[in-house]
């Protein structure tokens, strides 16, 4: 099962505020500029959906907040993208 983590990054002298999204396996990552027209949770959701699209994943995501303000997005079991692993003997 794959997980997407989204994280807010504040503005710097060179870049505006943004949201990054990263897959649990580390295979995918992207950043989106902060959209001031929507709320925080919708910004996190937009980043997660953009990463899903980049990875050619589809399915229903369920998101929740972590203690430090990030969000973690998991997929419903019936639509979860899987990482294939070698069988061990």
Beta strands, then each sheet from edge to edge (+ up, - down):
strand 1: 3-9
strand 2: 18-23
strand 3: 29-33
strand 4: 61-65
strand 5: 71-75
sheet 1: 3+ 2- 1+ 5- 4+
end
